[in-house]
Amino acid sequence: MKTILILMDTLQRKMLHAYNPDSPAITPNLDRLAARSMVFDQHYIGSAPCMPARRDILTGRLNFLERNWGPVEPFDVTLPALLRQHGVFSHLATDHYHYAEVGGEGYMQQYNTWELFRGQENDPYVSRVNGPCLPEASAGRVNRQNILNRILYHSDADYPTPKTFAAAAQWLRDNEGADDFLLHVETFAPHEPFEASEEFIRMYPDDYEGFYDWPRYAELGEQETPEAIRHLRNRYMASLSMADKWLGKLLDEMDRQNLWEDTLVVFTSDHGHMLGEHRRTGKNVFHAWNEMAQIPLFIHLPGDKRAGERVDAVTQNIDLFPTLLAWHGAEKERAGIPYPIHGRDLLPLLRGETEKVRDCALYGWFGQPVNITDGHYTYFRAAVPDNAPLYWYGSILTTFPRYLGKGLPEGALTAGDYLPWAGMPVYRIDQAAVNRAVAPLMEKAGMKPDPDLRTSRLFDIRQDNDQLHPLSDPALEARMAEMLAQALEEHGAPAEQFVRLGLREA
């Protein structure tokens, strides 16, 4: 069995013609892949942003109920490790530099082999003691290291994402005729800053004057004019189109080897991005609107079986873990995992044996509202006013991109058997106490939480998938709250999550 898993970071699904035929984005190769695939219409994140999403995919469990951004834990049993036990070779080709940072430990090392292409975003790659002169951002952000990294780019072939797709195609050439492998191809683009060569920038012309390709994570301000937002979306599409061109190189190699006949291809993202919708840009600090939470999923079955069919069943990223294990016949290895897996095998859906594998999807960011959808309604459950109790759990004290432990309020860090299924003691941080301690500093720096996060929201996404019109229906909200509580139970959520969300008494 052969699998190619393709993940493009920060891919807003409304940019894809498979989901939005009117999208102005030029993506012939994504269109080409969608035409040979089953397209999933109700696919969701589990945990976000970057590393939490990857831990979800590699373990089949939700990260965000227990901790924020962090590494593979020593007690995690990962997809590549189980496939290796079953004799399946795995290779990772990526330019996602967070894998090499503090807080991203242990992911690449799960694979038999891996390669990392440097230079994205703030990757500490190009080394200069002095300079450079920074352009003045007319809106958004600019960063010294990122500007340094850009001196590497002379044509699109020099960018890390094109290098990643080219390397994946080369890996297929080097391993032509091989079987029993997982090729995981993961690109940072179109993650911000939205960089592209002039060839692709010219595809989306506008009259905006200024430097703006890296949005703030905030509500729109005076600088984010309608002209600026149009320019930002153009730069996003330029980055996406450049990535699409080089995805085509990988698909061309599949054509040459006729891999479509015997290879499972899975295409998805970790999360989307706000590009002016709901008067926001960025991610992470808002409600989990569908622009961030409802992500693309294409699955190509060997021989183009069911190509072009739509799947309306609710699915989410944790479902890839059991699906790929089952595809490679590694169920026996799964039986040895000492804790419950919450992802659902999608093979019965792919084979047409069932119409759904789950009743709902549970998703969110650590310490923020917890969200649930049944494919008809979406419910954002806000926390109680003090957002407490809230605890962080883990055995490695790192996050993005720093070490944890020092400077915590007295008594906030303890260790014990807090996750009995982990089979080892873990650290626990009283995150609510930390939040109280840093709140004055955040306010002084002008970093106030989005006030909308304090209010629960309910939407009918069958009628309002853009979530522009919140519902006021106490009976429906009570039903969704009960569904949420049941889903938290099924996912083994820590007991304090029920209290924090006002679903139980303390």
C-alpha positions in Angstrom: 0.0 0.0 0.0 1.2 3.5 -0.8 0.0 6.8 0.7 0.9 10.4 -0.2 -0.3 12.9 2.5 -0.1 16.5 1.4 -0.7 19.3 3.9 -0.6 23.0 3.0 -0.5 25.3 6.0 -3.1 28.1 6.5 -5.2 27.1 3.5 -8.6 28.9 3.6 -10.9 26.5 1.8 -13.0 29.3 0.2 -10.0 30.0 -2.0 -10.4 26.6 -3.7 -12.7 26.1 -6.6 -13.8 22.8 -5.3 -15.5 24.7 -2.4 -16.0 28.1 -4.1 -16.4 28.0 -7.9 -16.2 31.8 -7.9 -12.8 32.0 -6.2 -10.4 34.3 -8.1 -7.4 32.2 -7.0 -5.6 30.6 -9.9 -5.0 27.0 -8.8 -5.1 24.6 -11.8 -3.2 21.8 -10.0 -5.4 21.9 -6.9 -8.4 21.7 -9.3 -6.7 18.8 -11.0 -6.3 16.9 -7.7 -9.8 17.7 -6.6 -11.2 16.3 -9.9 -9.5 12.9 -9.1 -10.6 12.9 -5.5 -13.6 12.6 -3.2 -14.2 16.1 -1.8 -15.3 16.4 1.9 -17.7 19.2 2.6 -17.8 19.1 6.4 -14.2 18.6 7.4 -12.9 20.4 10.5 -9.8 21.0 12.5 -9.4 19.5 15.9 -6.8 21.5 17.7 -5.1 24.7 16.3 -2.8 26.3 15.4 0.2 24.6 13.8 1.8 22.1 16.2 -1.4 21.2 18.1 -2.9 20.3 14.7 0.1 18.1 13.8 -0.1 16.4 17.1 -3.8 15.6 16.5 -2.9 14.1 13.1 0.0 12.0 14.4 -1.8 10.7 17.5 -5.5 10.6 16.7 -6.3 12.6 19.9 -7.3 16.2 20.5 -4.4 18.3 21.9 -6.3 21.4 22.8 -8.2 20.1 25.8 -5.0 19.5 27.7 -2.3 21.9 26.5 -1.3 24.5 24.0 1.4 24.4 21.3 4.0 21.8 22.1 6.1 18.8 21.2 5.4 15.1 20.7 5.2 13.8 24.2 7.1 10.8 25.4 3.9 8.9 26.0 2.5 9.6 22.5 2.2 6.7 20.1 2.4 8.2 16.6 1.2 7.2 13.2 4.7 7.0 11.6 6.0 4.9 14.5 3.1 2.4 14.2 3.5 2.2 10.4 7.2 1.5 10.9 6.3 -1.4 13.2 4.2 -2.7 10.4 6.9 -2.5 7.8 5.8 0.8 6.2 8.5 3.3 5.4 7.7 6.9 6.0 9.4 10.1 4.7 8.6 13.7 5.6 9.5 16.5 3.1 8.7 20.0 4.6 9.6 23.6 4.9 7.6 24.0 8.1 10.4 25.4 10.2 8.4 25.2 13.5 9.4 21.5 13.5 13.0 22.7 14.3 12.1 25.3 17.0 11.7 25.0 20.7 8.1 23.7 21.2 8.2 21.6 18.0 10.4 18.8 19.3 10.1 15.2 18.3 7.8 15.4 15.2 10.3 14.9 12.3 12.1 12.1 14.3 8.9 10.0 14.1 9.6 9.3 10.4 12.2 6.9 8.9 13.7 9.8 7.0 13.0 13.5 6.8 14.2 16.7 5.1 13.6 20.3 6.1 13.9 23.3 3.7 14.9 26.4 5.5 14.0 30.1 5.3 10.3 30.5 6.0 8.9 33.4 8.1 11.2 34.0 11.1 13.3 30.9 10.6 16.8 31.9 12.0 18.5 30.9 8.8 20.2 33.8 6.9 22.8 35.1 9.3 23.9 38.7 9.3 25.3 40.7 12.2 24.2 44.0 10.6 21.2 45.1 8.7 19.0 44.9 6.8 17.1 48.1 6.2 13.5 47.2 7.0 10.6 48.4 4.8 8.0 50.4 6.6 4.8 48.3 6.9 1.8 50.4 5.8 -0.3 47.8 7.6 0.4 44.6 9.4 3.8 43.4 10.5 7.5 43.3 9.3 10.3 41.2 10.8 14.1 41.6 10.6 14.8 37.9 10.2 12.1 37.4 7.5 13.5 40.3 5.5 17.0 38.7 5.7 15.6 35.3 4.6 14.1 37.0 1.5 17.6 37.7 0.0 17.7 34.0 -0.9 14.8 34.3 -3.4 15.7 35.1 -7.0 13.0 33.0 -8.7 10.1 30.9 -7.5 12.3 27.8 -7.5 14.4 29.4 -4.7 11.4 29.6 -2.2 11.1 26.8 0.4 7.7 25.6 -0.6 8.7 25.0 -4.3 11.8 23.2 -3.0 9.6 21.0 -0.8 7.3 19.9 -3.7 10.4 19.4 -5.9 12.0 17.3 -3.3 8.9 15.2 -2.9 8.8 14.6 -6.6 12.5 13.6 -6.5 11.8 11.2 -3.6 9.2 9.5 -5.8 11.7 9.2 -8.6 14.4 7.9 -6.3 11.9 5.3 -5.0 10.2 4.3 -8.2 8.7 0.9 -7.9 8.7 0.8 -4.1 5.7 -0.2 -2.1 4.5 0.1 1.5 5.4 3.8 2.1 3.9 7.0 3.5 5.2 10.1 1.8 4.2 13.1 3.9 4.6 16.4 2.0 4.0 19.5 4.0 4.4 23.1 3.0 4.4 26.3 5.0 2.8 28.3 2.2 0.4 29.9 2.0 1.1 30.7 5.6 1.9 34.4 6.3 3.9 36.4 5.4 2.3 35.9 2.0 5.4 35.8 -0.2 5.7 35.0 -3.9 7.9 35.8 -6.8 7.0 38.6 -9.2 5.6 36.2 -11.7 2.7 35.3 -9.3 2.3 38.8 -7.8 1.6 40.1 -11.3 -1.3 37.6 -11.6 -3.2 39.6 -9.0 -2.6 43.3 -9.8 -3.9 46.2 -7.7 -3.1 49.9 -7.0 -2.2 49.6 -3.4 0.9 51.5 -2.4 2.7 50.1 0.6 4.3 47.0 2.1 1.6 44.7 3.5 1.9 40.9 3.3 1.9 39.9 6.9 -1.4 40.7 8.7 -1.9 41.4 12.3 -3.9 39.0 14.5 -6.5 41.6 15.4 -9.8 43.4 14.5 -9.4 45.7 11.5 -8.0 49.1 12.3 -7.6 52.3 10.4 -4.6 51.0 8.4 -6.6 47.9 7.2 -8.5 49.9 4.6 -10.6 48.0 2.0 -7.8 48.6 -0.5 -5.3 47.1 2.0 -7.5 44.0 2.5 -7.8 43.5 -1.3 -4.0 43.8 -1.6 -3.6 41.3 1.3 -5.9 38.8 -0.3 -4.0 39.3 -3.6 -0.7 38.5 -1.9 -2.3 35.4 -0.3 -3.5 34.2 -3.7 -0.1 34.9 -5.2 1.5 32.7 -2.6 -1.1 30.0 -3.1 -0.7 30.1 -6.9 3.1 29.7 -6.6 2.6 26.7 -4.3 0.0 25.3 -6.8 2.5 25.5 -9.6 5.0 23.3 -7.7 2.3 20.9 -6.4 1.9 20.3 -10.2 5.5 19.0 -10.3 4.5 16.3 -7.8 1.3 15.4 -9.6 3.3 15.3 -12.9 5.6 12.7 -11.4 2.6 10.7 -10.2 1.3 10.8 -13.8 4.7 9.6 -15.1 4.7 6.6 -12.8 1.0 6.0 -13.0 0.8 6.2 -9.2 -2.9 7.1 -9.4 -3.7 3.4 -9.9 -2.4 2.1 -6.6 -1.8 5.1 -4.3 -4.1 6.8 -1.7 -3.6 10.6 -1.8 -4.9 12.7 1.1 -4.8 16.5 0.7 -5.7 18.9 3.6 -4.6 21.8 5.8 -4.0 22.4 9.5 -6.3 25.5 9.7 -7.5 28.5 7.7 -7.0 32.2 8.1 -9.0 35.4 8.5 -8.5 37.7 5.5 -10.9 40.5 6.5 -13.9 38.3 7.2 -15.7 39.3 10.4 -13.5 42.4 10.3 -10.5 40.3 11.4 -7.2 39.3 10.1 -5.0 36.4 11.4 -6.1 33.6 13.6 -5.8 32.1 17.2 -7.4 35.0 19.1 -11.0 35.0 17.8 -13.9 32.7 17.7 -13.2 29.6 15.5 -15.2 30.8 12.5 -15.4 28.5 9.5 -12.7 30.5 7.7 -10.3 29.0 10.3 -12.0 25.8 11.4 -13.7 24.3 8.3 -10.8 23.1 6.2 -10.4 21.3 2.9 -10.0 17.5 2.5 -9.6 15.7 -0.8 -9.0 11.9 -0.8 -8.0 10.2 -4.0 -8.7 6.5 -4.1 -6.6 4.2 -6.3 -7.9 4.0 -9.8 -9.9 7.3 -9.4 -12.7 5.4 -7.7 -15.5 7.7 -6.7 -13.6 10.7 -8.2 -15.6 13.9 -8.1 -18.0 12.6 -5.5 -18.9 14.9 -2.5 -19.0 13.7 1.1 -21.3 15.5 3.4 -20.4 13.6 6.6 -18.8 15.4 9.5 -15.0 14.5 9.7 -12.0 16.1 11.3 -8.2 15.9 11.3 -7.9 13.3 14.1 -9.7 10.8 11.7 -6.6 10.6 9.5 -4.7 8.6 12.1 -7.0 5.5 12.2 -7.7 5.8 8.5 -4.1 5.6 7.4 -3.4 2.8 9.9 -6.4 0.8 8.5 -5.4 1.6 4.9 -2.0 0.0 5.5 -3.4 -2.9 7.5 -1.8 -1.9 10.7 -4.8 -2.4 13.0 -2.9 -4.9 15.1 -0.3 -2.2 16.0 -3.2 0.1 17.0 -4.4 -2.5 19.4 -1.2 -2.0 21.4 -1.9 1.7 22.1 -2.4 2.1 25.9 -5.0 4.9 25.7 -8.2 5.6 23.7 -7.9 7.0 20.2 -10.7 9.5 19.4 -10.3 9.7 15.6 -12.6 7.6 13.4 -11.6 5.4 10.5 -12.9 7.0 7.3 -12.5 3.9 5.1 -16.2 2.9 5.5 -17.1 6.3 4.2 -14.7 6.0 1.3 -16.1 2.5 0.4 -19.7 3.7 0.6 -20.5 1.3 3.5 -21.8 4.1 5.8 -23.1 7.6 5.5 -21.2 8.9 8.6 -18.5 7.9 11.1 -19.2 10.5 13.8 -22.1 12.6 15.0 -20.1 15.7 15.6 -16.7 17.4 15.5 -15.2 19.0 18.6 -12.5 21.6 18.0 -10.8 24.7 19.3 -7.8 26.5 20.8 -6.4 25.7 24.3 -8.1 27.9 26.9 -10.5 29.5 24.6 -14.2 28.7 23.7 -14.8 25.0 22.9 -16.7 24.5 19.7 -18.9 21.8 18.3 -20.7 21.1 15.0 -23.1 18.4 13.9 -22.9 19.6 10.3 -26.1 21.5 10.6 -25.4 23.8 13.5 -22.2 25.1 15.0 -22.0 26.1 18.7 -19.2 28.2 20.2 -19.3 27.7 24.0 -17.6 30.6 25.8 -16.0 30.1 29.2 -17.3 31.4 32.5 -16.1 35.0 33.2 -12.9 34.1 34.9 -12.1 31.3 32.5 -11.2 29.1 35.4 -10.3 26.5 36.4 -7.9 25.8 33.5 -4.8 23.5 33.6 -2.0 22.8 31.2 -0.7 19.2 31.1 2.5 17.8 29.6 5.8 16.1 30.3 7.9 18.5 28.3 8.0 22.1 29.4 8.2 23.8 26.1 5.8 25.8 23.9 6.1 28.4 21.1 8.9 29.2 21.1 10.1 29.1 24.7 10.6 27.0 27.8 8.0 26.9 30.5 8.4 26.8 34.3 10.3 30.0 35.2 8.4 33.0 36.3 5.2 31.2 37.1 3.1 32.3 40.1 4.0 30.4 43.3 2.4 27.0 43.4 1.2 27.1 39.7 3.6 24.3 38.6 3.1 20.8 40.1 3.7 17.2 39.0 1.7 14.1 39.5 -0.5 11.4 37.9 -2.8 14.0 36.3 -3.3 12.0 33.0 -3.6 8.4 34.2 -3.8 7.1 30.7 -0.3 8.5 30.0 1.4 5.9 32.1 3.8 8.4 33.7 3.7 11.5 35.9 3.2 14.8 34.1 3.5 18.4 34.9 0.5 20.6 35.5 0.4 24.4 35.2 -2.4 26.4 36.7 -3.0 28.3 33.5 -5.8 30.4 35.1 -3.4 31.7 37.7 -0.9 32.5 34.9 -3.5 34.3 32.9 -4.5 36.4 36.0 -0.8 37.3 36.6 -0.1 38.4 33.0 -3.4 40.2 32.4 -2.2 43.6 33.6 1.0 43.3 31.5 -1.1 42.4 28.4 -3.5 45.3 29.0 -0.6 47.7 29.4 0.9 46.5 26.1 -2.5 47.1 24.4 -3.0 43.3 23.9 -6.6 42.9 25.1 -8.5 39.6 24.5 -11.2 39.8 21.8 -14.3 40.7 23.8 -16.4 38.5 21.5 -14.8 35.4 23.0 -16.8 36.0 26.2 -20.1 35.3 24.4 -21.3 32.0 23.2 -22.5 31.8 19.6 -24.9 29.5 17.7 -25.1 29.3 13.9 -27.2 27.4 11.3 -24.3 26.6 8.9 -26.7 24.9 6.4 -28.2 28.4 5.8 -25.4 30.6 7.0 -22.0 28.8 6.5 -20.2 32.2 6.7 -21.6 32.5 10.2 -22.8 36.1 9.8 -26.2 35.7 11.6 -26.0 34.3 15.2 -29.2 32.4 16.3 -31.1 33.1 19.5 -32.7 29.8 20.3 -32.4 28.7 24.0 -33.8 25.3 23.4 -31.4 24.6 20.5 -28.5 26.0 22.5 -29.3 23.7 25.4 -29.3 20.8 23.0 -26.0 21.8 21.5 -24.6 22.3 25.0 -25.6 18.8 25.9 -24.0 17.4 22.8 -20.8 19.3 23.7 -20.8 17.8 27.2 -21.2 14.3 25.8 -18.4 14.9 23.3 -16.1 16.1 26.1 -16.9 13.0 28.0 -16.1 10.8 25.0 -12.8 12.6 24.4 -11.7 12.1 28.0 -11.6 15.9 28.7 -10.1 16.9 32.0 -12.9 17.5 34.6 -12.1 21.2 35.0 -13.1 21.8 31.3 -16.7 21.2 32.2 -16.5 23.7 35.0 -14.7 26.3 33.0 -17.3 26.1 30.3 -20.2 26.3 32.8 -21.4 22.8 32.0 -21.0 21.6 35.6 -20.7 23.0 39.1 -17.3 23.3 40.5 
